[in-house]
Amino acid sequence: MTAGSVPADDRLDIEAMARHQARAACRRLADTPYDNGFMPLYADLYLDSRPYASFAVVPDERALDVLHHITKHLNADAIAITSDTWIAVGLDPETRASATIESRFEVGDPRVSEALAVTVGSLDDGLLSVRIPYARSVMDGLELSEPIISGLSGDDEFHGPISESLVDALNGAEDEAAASVRDRIMAPTDVEVAMLLFDHEGWGGFDSLDPGWARTRFGVSNVDETNPLALLLAAAVID
């Protein structure tokens, strides 16, 4: 599938979207341009089963606030959040705090491995959690396990602003002129956010572009096509 190839009347169910996002997550991890396999936090939005917008932000303590600010002003009927995290097998719930899991991974606890985490929310179909354990090997490089797709459990939920942003995005914002929307999605911090707005009627045809934005083969972006993030932003619609 290529960008924008999903017919408007051919609704992606949440399981298909989860599989699609899992493949995108693997590509984003394998091809990340940052050192040591560092991967940004990604948000992908869909409207009428078509790609609507994708965002990438450095996953520091401000990242969720930034994504919250961006997504809460956008109309969407499905959203996926992708992050690089850890997964634990056989640990009791009291020891599953992310800091504890990270420390256990760093000391070599065999019950803990790195993992890609994708949380997909659909207004029609609810929520799904995707976990993809992986390992890095000097001999074999990146070794990805099969995705584990399940209903979103309490342990998998995103807490804080991103939970609010998911609700806001799925409930939909009032329609606004594209120029007004572009003004409002700029993050109110010094965090650099890579954005791709897919060619979608929801953006009003991109009649005018603000400085710093350019048309690419996938849509309009503040990242030009020479930047490695350009393809990774579009990974959710490249198959």
N, C-alpha and C positions, 0 to 999 in steps of 0.2 A: 504494500500500500504506500502511496506517496501522499505528500501534504495535500489536505483538502479533498481526498478522494472518497471520503465517506459520504454517500448520498444523504441529503437532508431528511429523507423519509425512511432511512435505514438505521434505526436506533441501535446504538451499541449497548448491549446489556452490560451490567457491572462486571461480570466474570470476564467477558471479552476485553473490557477496558482494563481490568486488573492484569490480564495476561500481556496486553499491549504495553502497559506501564512497566511491567516486570522486565520485558525485553529492553525497553528504553533505559531502565535503571542499570541493567548490566552494561549497556553500551556507554552510558554516562560514567560509570566507574572505570571501565576498561580504557576508555579514551580520554579521561580527564587530563587537561593540560598542566595540572598542578603537580608539584613534587610529592613523592611518597604516596601516590594514589589518592591524594586529598580530593574530595568531591564536594561541590557546593550543595546547598539545600535547594531542591527544585519544587516548584508548584506548577501544575498543568491544569488549565481550566478548559471545560467543554461547554458548548451551547448548542442545543438541538443535535447532539451527538457528533458535532464537528469541533475540531480543535479551535480554540478561541484565543488563548494566550498562554505563554510559558514564561517562567521567571526563574532566575538562578541568583542566589545570594550566599555570601560566605556564612557558614553556620556558627557564628559567635553568639554571645548572649543577647544580641539585638536582632538576630535573624527572624525569629518568630514575630516580633513586633513589626518588623518591616513587611513581612508577608501579610500580616494582618491588615496593615494600613493599605497595602496594594489591593488585596482581594475583596475587602469589605465594600469597595465602591464599584465592583464589577458584577455585571449580571452573568450568572452561570447556572447550569443545572447539574454539573458534575465537576469534581475537583479531585486531584491526586497530589499528595505531598510525598516527596521522595527524599530520604536521608540515608547517610552512612552511619551505622550504629553497631550494636553487639546483640547477640542472641545467646541465651543461656538455657541449657537443658539439665533438668534435675536439681535446680536450685529452688529452695522454698521461697514463697512470695516475699517474706520479710527481707530477703537478701537480694532482691531484684532491682533495687534502685540503680539507675544508670551509672552513677559514680562507682558503686560497688561492683557492678558488672565490668566496667572498664578496668578497675584495679585488679580484678581477678584475671581478666584477659592478659594484662601486662605482666602478671607473675606466672603465666602459663597454665592457668586452670583449664584442663581439657574439656570441662563442661561449657566453656564459653568460647565463642568464635565471633569474628566480625560478620556483619550481615547488612544487606541492603533492606531498608524498610520502606514499604509503599503503603500508604493509607488512601483508599479510594472511597469517595462519597458520591452517591448519586441520588438526586431528588426522587427518582422513580424506584430505585432498588435498594436504598440504604447504604450500609458501610461494609467494606471488606478490608482485611489486613493481608498484606503479602510480605513474607519474609524470605530472603534469599541468603542463606549462609554462604560464606566464601572463605578461602584461605589463600595466602600468598606463599609461593614456593620459589626458591632460587632456580630449581631445575625446570619446573613446569609453569612458572608465572602465576597468573591469576586462575584459581580453580573455583568455579561457581557450582553450587549445589542446585538441585531442583527447587523451584519456588514452592513455598508453602502458603496456600491461599485459604483463609478461614474468615469467619465472621469476626468483627472487631470486638475484642474482649476488653475488660476493664484495664488489664495490664498493657494493652496495646494503644490505648487512647492517647492522643496528644492533649496535653494540659495547657491551660493558660490561653493567651491570645489566639493561638491557631484554632482552638476549638470554637471560639467566637467567630473567627473568619470563615470557618467551614459552614457554620449555620448561616451567616450573612450571605455568603456566596451562593449557597443552595436555595435560600429564600429569594434571592434575586434583588438587585437594586433597581430603582426607577430608571427608565431609559433616559439617556442624556446625549447631547451632541458629542461627537467623537472628540472634538477639541477640548471640551470641558472635561471629559473622562481622562484624556491624556494629562491634563493639568493636575488632576486629583490623584493619579496613580504614582506620581513622583514621590519617592520615599523622603520623609522629612528628617533625614539623618545624613551623615557623610558616608554611609554604607553604600558601596557600589552594587547596583542591581542590574543584571543583564536581563533585558526584556525582549520578547518576540510576540508581536500581535499578528496572528495569522490572518490571511485574506478571508475575512468573514463579514457578511452584511451587517453584523452587529457593530462594526467599527465605522460604518458610514462611508466605506470606500476609500478611506484615507485621502480625503480631498485636499488636505493641506498637511504638511509635515513641520513639526517644530524643529528648531536647530538641534543637531545631535542625533536625529532619527534619519534612517535611510531605508529605501525599499530593497528587499532581498528576494530571493526566489521563493521564500516561504511566506513572506509578509513584510511587515515593517518592524524594524528593530533598532535599538540603540547600540547594537554590536554589529560591526560590519562583517562581511563574509570571510575576511582574512583572519578573523579571530576564531580560534578553535571552539569557543563556546557557541558559535553560530549554529553548527550542526548538532551540538548536544542539546541546545534549546529545542530544536526541531525533532529530537530523537523520538518523541512520543508519537510522531506521525510518519516516521520512516520505517519501513519494514522490508 
